[in-house]
Amino acid sequence: MAIRENFTYTDMDLWLNEKRVTEIECLVPDLTGVARGKILPRGKFTQERGMRIPEAVLGMTVTGNYPTEDTAYDRAISSTDRDMILKADPTTITMVPWATDPTAQVIHDCYFADGRLVDFAPRSVLRRVLKLYADRGWKPVVAPELEFYLTAKNSDPDLPLKPPIGRSGRAETTRQVYSIDAVNEFDPLFEDIYDYCDMMNLDVDTLIHEIGAGQMEINFLHGDPLGLADKVFFFKRTLREAALKHDMYATFMAKPMAGEPGSAMHVHQSVVDIKTGQNIFSAPDGSAAPIFKHYIGGLQRYMPSAMAIVAPYVNSYRRIVRHTAAPINIQWGMDNRTVGFRIPESGVQDRRVENRIIGADANPYLALAVTLACGYLGMVDALEPTPITEGSAYDLKFELPQGLPEALHALRAEDKLRTVLGDRFIDVYAAIKDLEHQEFMTVISPWEREHLLLHV
């Protein structure tokens, strides 16, 4: 469900009046997942019913730079720095719980001047994939599980991160997976998080302590992919703000600390028939339907080419390491957490696949769009999966790109993903990630200074 299911502009105005909102944060998720936009007084927001920002805002690196020597990027984004028209989605209106004055926030969709959706905007990419499903009478259902780390504040990026101090006055030094007491160390923070999420209708479910020191996981109730992407986008903002209030950081970096496991965004996914509401992954007799295997086959065939979207940064590939609670290949298995695609034990209506490859650092709109796109291609092309993996997939060979340049080459070369996600999106996204990698390569790491300075 959306945050405000079926809300119209009229409903939104009444809601803003009821909450006595004085300001509205008008948000656009960019390709990195950063919230861009403007803050408007209530009167201006109601009067104008939209705003304008430059189209190039969507085409920036995480450091705020723009590709300048990429032909495909130059073709995709106007050289005149033209504006996009932004229109609020009333179903995403919610409060900003940490604001001093009554402040609301609402996500906007991006349009060209002729009324078309900006096709490389993250929400537009996800909408494009969802329309492909709808055209075939299908409706995907997803449930994200989002891992993150709490860390002590760190004002010097040259220094390693450390676990935060809990209420006991001590930091974690040992593995505390599923420990209730370890979660309770940060009880005041998590009380605020749940209060904030309740105020925002984010429908968060279970909270657990993961394997790493200060590593947690929050689960979301299953639902519509666009609504869940909105909630994950809001949740990331909310968690970071709540953590700052409690004098610590929250991070969704894929690998924030050496020697600790990385953070993922596991996505459970199934598909129902729009008319009947039945899970199409299950046959009438309760067994797995052939189309279920085809969905898995699509994930196996296309996810390596989509790696630059679900592992979008140089740091992302530090997570994809053997025996570190992250998959290294595209194997699948029943209730097997060592594979890329896990099939949980479930009932007939709940039959689903869990994509365990996606990193917590991925843009939620793009991550959901591409995992659904891979499954879609598998279903329409009737792709068969490999034989099921019975043992540990950590002992098998790598089948995923092991760095961003390799992943970008695979993404650019995959024509069917271009068709499903859009040529202009692929060109803009790949150009941005190329530039981010170039920027990273200008930085000399401590490892290089330690081991090469006096030895080579």
C-alpha positions in Angstrom: 0.0 0.0 0.0 1.0 3.6 -0.5 1.6 5.8 2.5 -1.7 7.5 1.9 -3.6 5.1 -0.3 -5.8 6.7 -3.0 -5.1 10.3 -1.7 -6.0 13.0 -4.2 -4.9 16.7 -4.2 -8.1 17.6 -2.3 -7.4 14.9 0.3 -3.8 16.2 0.6 -5.0 19.8 1.2 -7.4 18.7 3.9 -4.7 16.7 5.5 -2.3 19.6 5.5 -4.9 21.8 7.1 -5.6 19.2 9.8 -1.9 19.0 10.6 -1.5 22.8 10.4 1.6 22.3 8.2 3.5 25.5 7.5 6.2 24.1 5.2 6.5 21.3 2.7 9.7 19.5 1.7 9.2 18.8 -2.0 11.4 15.8 -2.7 12.8 14.0 -5.8 14.9 10.9 -5.4 17.9 11.2 -7.8 19.8 8.3 -9.4 21.9 7.8 -6.3 18.8 7.8 -4.0 19.6 11.3 -2.5 16.6 13.5 -1.8 16.8 16.6 -4.0 14.2 19.3 -4.3 13.0 22.5 -2.6 11.3 23.6 0.7 8.1 25.6 0.0 5.8 27.6 2.3 2.4 26.0 2.5 0.7 28.8 0.5 3.1 28.6 -2.4 2.9 24.8 -2.5 -0.9 24.9 -2.7 -1.0 27.7 -5.2 1.5 26.4 -7.7 0.8 22.7 -7.6 4.3 21.9 -8.8 7.7 23.4 -9.2 10.7 23.3 -11.6 14.3 22.2 -11.1 17.0 21.6 -13.7 16.8 18.2 -15.5 20.6 17.7 -14.8 19.8 17.4 -11.0 18.9 13.8 -11.8 22.2 13.3 -13.7 24.7 14.0 -10.9 27.3 11.7 -9.2 27.1 11.1 -5.5 29.8 13.8 -5.2 27.6 16.3 -7.1 29.6 16.3 -10.4 28.4 15.9 -14.0 29.8 13.8 -16.8 31.3 16.2 -19.3 32.9 13.9 -22.0 30.3 11.2 -22.5 28.5 11.3 -25.8 25.5 9.1 -24.7 25.0 11.3 -21.6 25.1 14.4 -23.7 22.5 13.0 -26.1 20.2 12.1 -23.1 20.3 15.3 -21.1 19.8 18.7 -22.6 22.9 20.8 -23.0 20.7 23.9 -22.3 20.2 23.0 -18.7 16.4 23.0 -19.1 13.9 22.5 -16.3 11.8 19.5 -15.4 8.3 20.1 -14.1 7.7 18.4 -10.7 4.3 17.3 -9.6 3.6 16.0 -6.1 2.3 12.5 -5.7 -0.4 12.9 -3.0 -0.2 9.3 -1.9 3.3 10.0 -0.5 2.5 13.0 1.7 3.7 12.5 5.3 5.1 14.5 8.2 8.7 15.3 9.0 8.8 14.0 12.5 12.1 15.5 13.5 11.2 19.1 12.3 10.7 21.8 14.9 7.7 23.4 13.1 4.8 21.4 11.5 6.5 20.3 8.3 5.4 17.8 5.7 7.3 16.0 3.0 6.0 14.7 -0.3 7.7 12.9 -3.2 7.3 14.3 -6.7 7.3 12.8 -10.2 9.4 14.5 -12.9 7.9 15.5 -16.3 9.2 17.0 -19.5 7.5 20.2 -20.8 5.3 18.1 -23.1 3.8 16.2 -20.2 5.9 12.9 -20.6 7.5 11.4 -17.5 11.2 12.0 -17.4 12.2 8.5 -18.4 15.5 8.3 -16.5 14.0 9.4 -13.1 14.1 6.5 -10.7 10.4 6.5 -10.0 9.7 6.6 -13.8 12.0 3.6 -14.4 10.1 1.5 -11.8 6.7 2.7 -13.2 7.9 1.5 -16.7 8.6 -2.0 -15.4 5.3 -2.2 -13.4 3.4 -1.3 -16.6 5.0 -4.3 -18.4 3.6 -6.5 -15.7 0.2 -4.8 -15.7 0.0 -5.2 -19.5 0.1 -9.0 -19.0 -2.4 -9.0 -16.1 0.3 -9.4 -13.5 1.0 -7.5 -10.3 4.4 -8.0 -8.5 4.5 -8.1 -4.7 7.7 -7.3 -2.8 9.0 -7.2 0.8 12.4 -5.5 1.4 14.7 -6.4 4.3 17.1 -3.6 4.8 20.4 -4.0 6.7 22.3 -1.0 8.1 25.1 -0.2 10.6 25.0 2.1 13.6 28.4 3.7 14.2 30.1 6.2 16.5 30.2 9.7 14.9 33.1 10.1 12.6 34.2 13.5 11.5 37.4 12.4 9.7 36.8 10.2 6.7 40.4 9.0 6.8 39.7 7.2 10.1 38.0 3.8 10.3 34.4 3.7 11.6 33.8 2.2 15.1 30.7 0.7 16.7 28.7 3.1 18.8 28.5 3.2 22.6 25.3 1.7 23.9 23.5 2.3 27.2 25.9 0.0 29.0 28.7 2.5 28.2 30.5 -0.1 26.0 30.8 -0.8 22.3 30.2 -4.2 20.8 33.3 -6.4 20.3 31.7 -9.8 19.6 29.1 -11.3 17.2 25.6 -10.5 18.6 23.3 -11.9 15.8 19.7 -12.0 16.8 20.6 -10.8 20.3 17.7 -9.0 22.0 19.9 -7.5 24.6 22.2 -6.1 21.9 19.3 -4.4 20.3 18.1 -3.0 23.7 21.5 -1.3 24.0 20.1 1.3 21.6 16.5 1.1 22.9 16.0 5.0 23.0 17.0 5.3 19.4 14.7 2.4 18.2 11.8 3.8 20.2 12.2 7.1 18.2 12.5 5.2 14.9 9.3 3.3 15.5 7.5 6.4 16.6 8.7 8.3 13.5 7.8 5.4 11.2 4.3 5.2 12.8 3.8 9.0 12.2 4.9 8.5 8.6 2.8 5.3 7.9 6.0 3.4 6.8 4.7 0.0 7.9 8.0 -1.3 9.2 7.8 -4.8 10.7 10.5 -6.8 12.4 13.8 -5.4 13.8 16.7 -7.7 14.5 20.4 -7.5 15.3 22.5 -8.8 12.4 25.9 -10.4 12.4 28.1 -7.3 12.4 29.0 -5.1 15.3 26.2 -2.5 15.4 24.6 -4.0 12.4 20.8 -4.2 12.4 18.0 -5.2 9.9 14.5 -3.7 9.5 11.9 -5.6 7.6 9.0 -4.1 5.7 5.5 -5.6 5.2 5.0 -6.9 1.7 3.1 -4.8 -0.8 3.2 -2.8 -4.0 6.8 -2.1 -5.3 6.4 1.6 -5.9 4.9 2.1 -2.4 7.6 0.0 -0.8 10.3 1.9 -2.7 8.9 5.2 -1.4 8.9 3.8 2.2 12.5 2.6 1.9 13.5 6.0 0.5 11.8 7.8 3.5 13.1 5.2 6.0 16.7 5.9 5.0 16.2 9.6 5.7 14.4 8.9 8.9 17.0 6.5 10.4 19.9 8.9 9.7 18.0 11.8 11.4 17.1 9.7 14.4 20.6 8.4 14.8 22.0 11.9 14.7 19.6 12.9 17.5 21.2 10.1 19.6 24.7 11.2 18.8 25.6 8.5 16.3 25.6 7.7 12.6 23.4 5.3 10.7 24.9 4.1 7.4 23.6 2.0 4.4 27.1 1.7 2.9 27.5 -1.8 1.6 30.8 -2.4 3.5 31.4 0.3 6.1 33.8 -1.5 8.3 36.7 -3.9 7.5 36.4 -7.3 9.2 32.6 -7.0 9.4 29.9 -8.4 7.0 28.4 -6.0 4.5 24.8 -4.7 4.4 22.2 -5.9 1.9 18.7 -5.2 0.9 17.2 -8.6 0.5 14.0 -8.4 -1.6 11.3 -11.1 -1.4 9.3 -11.1 -4.6 6.2 -12.8 -6.0 3.6 -12.1 -8.7 -0.1 -12.3 -8.5 -2.8 -12.4 -11.2 -4.6 -9.0 -11.2 -8.0 -10.6 -11.8 -7.9 -13.5 -9.4 -5.4 -12.4 -6.8 -3.7 -15.8 -7.0 0.0 -16.2 -6.8 1.0 -17.2 -10.4 4.2 -18.9 -9.0 1.9 -21.8 -7.7 0.0 -24.2 -9.9 -3.6 -25.2 -9.0 -2.4 -28.4 -7.3 -0.1 -26.4 -5.0 3.2 -27.3 -6.7 5.6 -24.7 -8.1 4.3 -23.5 -11.5 6.7 -23.6 -14.5 6.6 -19.8 -14.6 8.2 -19.7 -11.1 11.2 -21.5 -12.5 11.2 -19.1 -15.5 11.3 -16.1 -13.0 14.3 -17.7 -11.3 15.9 -18.3 -14.7 15.5 -14.6 -15.6 17.2 -13.6 -12.4 20.1 -15.9 -13.1 20.4 -14.8 -16.7 20.2 -11.0 -16.2 21.2 -10.1 -12.7 25.0 -10.3 -13.5 24.4 -7.7 -16.2 22.3 -5.6 -13.7 25.0 -5.6 -11.0 26.0 -2.0 -11.5 22.4 -1.0 -10.5 22.2 -3.2 -7.4 25.9 -2.7 -6.4 26.3 0.9 -7.5 29.5 2.0 -5.9 33.2 0.9 -5.7 32.5 0.1 -2.0 29.6 -2.2 -3.0 32.0 -4.9 -4.3 33.8 -5.2 -1.0 30.6 -6.9 0.3 30.6 -9.5 -2.5 33.3 -11.7 -0.9 33.3 -15.4 -0.2 32.1 -16.5 3.3 31.0 -13.1 4.4 27.2 -13.6 4.5 26.8 -12.3 0.9 26.3 -14.3 -2.3 29.1 -14.5 -4.9 27.1 -16.2 -7.6 23.7 -16.7 -9.2 22.9 -20.1 -7.7 19.4 -20.8 -6.2 18.3 -23.1 -3.5 15.5 -24.0 -1.0 15.9 -22.1 2.3 19.6 -21.7 1.5 21.2 -18.4 2.6 24.5 -19.0 0.7 22.9 -18.6 -2.7 22.0 -15.5 -4.7 18.3 -16.5 -5.0 16.8 -18.2 -2.0 13.4 -19.9 -2.0 12.0 -19.6 1.5 9.7 -22.3 2.9 6.2 -21.0 2.3 2.6 -21.8 1.6 1.0 -21.9 -1.8 -0.1 -18.3 -1.9 3.2 -17.1 -0.3 5.5 -18.8 -2.8 8.3 -16.4 -3.6 12.0 -15.9 -4.3 14.4 -13.8 -2.2 17.0 -11.8 -4.2 20.0 -11.7 -1.8 22.4 -9.9 -4.2 21.1 -6.3 -3.8 23.2 -4.1 -1.6 21.7 -1.7 1.1 23.4 1.1 -0.8 21.3 0.6 -3.9 18.6 3.1 -4.9 15.4 1.3 -3.9 13.4 2.4 -7.0 16.1 1.1 -9.3 16.8 -2.0 -7.3 13.2 -3.1 -7.4 12.8 -2.1 -11.0 15.8 -4.2 -12.1 15.1 -7.3 -10.1 11.5 -7.3 -11.4 12.8 -6.7 -14.9 15.1 -9.7 -14.7 12.2 -11.9 -13.5 9.9 -10.5 -16.1 12.3 -11.3 -18.9 12.6 -14.8 -17.6 8.9 -15.3 -17.6 8.2 -14.0 -21.1 11.1 -15.8 -22.6 10.5 -19.0 -20.6 14.1 -19.2 -19.3 15.0 -22.3 -17.4 17.2 -22.1 -14.3 20.2 -24.1 -13.5 19.8 -27.2 -11.3 19.1 -26.3 -7.7 22.1 -25.9 -5.3 21.9 -28.3 -2.3 25.0 -27.4 -0.4 27.0 -24.2 0.3 27.2 -21.9 -2.8 30.2 -20.1 -1.1 32.3 -23.1 -2.3 31.4 -22.6 -5.9 32.9 -20.2 -8.4 32.3 -16.4 -8.7 29.6 -15.6 -11.2 29.0 -11.9 -10.4 31.1 -8.9 -11.6 33.8 -8.1 -9.0 34.2 -4.4 -9.7 32.3 -1.4 -11.0 34.0 -1.1 -14.4 33.2 -4.8 -15.2 29.6 -4.3 -14.1 29.1 -1.2 -16.2 30.5 -2.9 -19.3 28.0 -5.8 -18.8 25.1 -3.3 -18.2 25.8 -1.3 -21.3 26.0 -4.5 -23.4 22.7 -6.1 -22.3 20.2 -5.2 -25.0 17.2 -6.7 -23.3 17.7 -4.7 -20.1 18.0 -1.6 -22.3 14.6 -2.4 -23.8 12.9 -3.0 -20.5 14.5 -0.2 -18.5 15.0 2.4 -21.3 18.0 3.4 -23.4 18.2 6.9 -22.0 18.2 5.6 -18.4 21.0 3.1 -19.1 23.1 5.8 -20.8 22.7 8.4 -18.1 23.2 6.0 -15.3 26.3 4.3 -16.7 27.9 7.7 -17.5 27.4 8.8 -13.9 28.9 5.6 -12.5 31.8 5.9 -14.8 32.6 9.3 -13.5 32.2 8.2 -9.9 34.8 5.4 -10.6 37.2 7.9 -12.2 36.8 10.2 -9.1 37.5 7.2 -6.8 40.7 6.3 -8.7 42.2 9.7 -7.9 42.2 8.9 -4.2 45.2 7.0 -2.7 44.2 4.5 0.0 45.9 3.8 3.4 46.6 0.3 2.1 48.6 1.6 -0.8 50.6 3.9 1.5 51.2 1.2 4.1 52.3 -1.6 1.7 53.7 0.2 -1.3 55.4 3.3 0.0 58.6 1.7 1.1 58.4 -1.8 -0.5 58.1 -1.3 -4.2 
